[in-house]
Amino acid sequence: MPQCLRQPKPSKPARPAAVSGALDPLGATIGLANDLAQFAVQQAFNSYCEKFEGPVDAAFHAEFDHEGTVWWKYDVTLAGKLTMRFAKTARGGKAIAFTGQIEGNATSFKLWEDAVAITPKLRRNVLFRQSFAPPAIPPKALGAAEEAGTLARMGTPGYFRIPVEGEIIGEKVTLNILPALNDFSDVVKGRAFYVFFEPVVPIPYFSQIEFPIQKAHFILSRGMLEKSEYTIVANKAAKASEIKRPFTRNWKSEKGDIRITWNVNVRACNPKCP
């Protein structure tokens, strides 16, 4: 198998970096060392391999009802890069195999909940309530995260790396999403804190509720489907070949009490997108 078609192996994250602003010096140093170590490999890649590369962004919305009343909803936005690598020796007209990945970060988590809507009698006892969404990398900080290198980036909130593979036949591209190498950790979840007060027993009661968040692999594999197809077109102005496709999907449970919306945009170019 050509080196450019080999999928990377799962890696452990480096020291976590800051959520916003500049990354910490140690994380940046680790990233720089990692990038320098890969420089020679990149030169070899350029000699033997070609690639399509470009942005992938996704917006995911889910909401949940109880007896007709919305009690929980959340949103996730993703920003990443699709890379599809194939051998330079591949010939047109025949099936050209490629491998690659979608790598990126969650750029936003939003959470709203009203858990007491499930047990309305408790509402009169709520003294305090506060919900918290997981941390994410703001869009303005993505550039700094990428410059820090892959290993350092793995320590950032909501990082994901999802392998892909497929083939190119003429102008048609078929892309398959494989199981994730890296995805949101289990600590990426929403939380709500409640303080209840019962007048009969004047002692406050504290409660914490955790809300699961779907991972990047679920969002992308359902949003753009595990197997998707594209058409290569010529971008004459940029002197590049390009694939580009938006995906929109709506789903609801049989009872209608769970509703999910996906919006995913995929673009990749060879040699690069303008």
Buried (B, 14 or more C-beta within 10 A) or exposed (E): EBEBBEBBEEEEBBBBBBBEEEBBEEBBBBBBBBBEEEEEEEEEBEEEBBBBBBBBBBBBBBBBBBEEEBBBBBBBBBBBBBBBBBBEEBEEEEEBBBBBBBBBBBBBBEBBBBBBBEEEEBEEBBEEBEBEBBBBBBEEBBEBBBBBBBBBBBBBBBBBBBBBBBBBEEEEBBBBBBEBBBBBEEEBBBBBEBBBBEEEEEEEEEEEBEBEBBBBBBBBBBBBBEEBEBEBEEBEEEEBBBBBBEBEEEEEEEEEBBBBBBBBBBBBBBEEBE
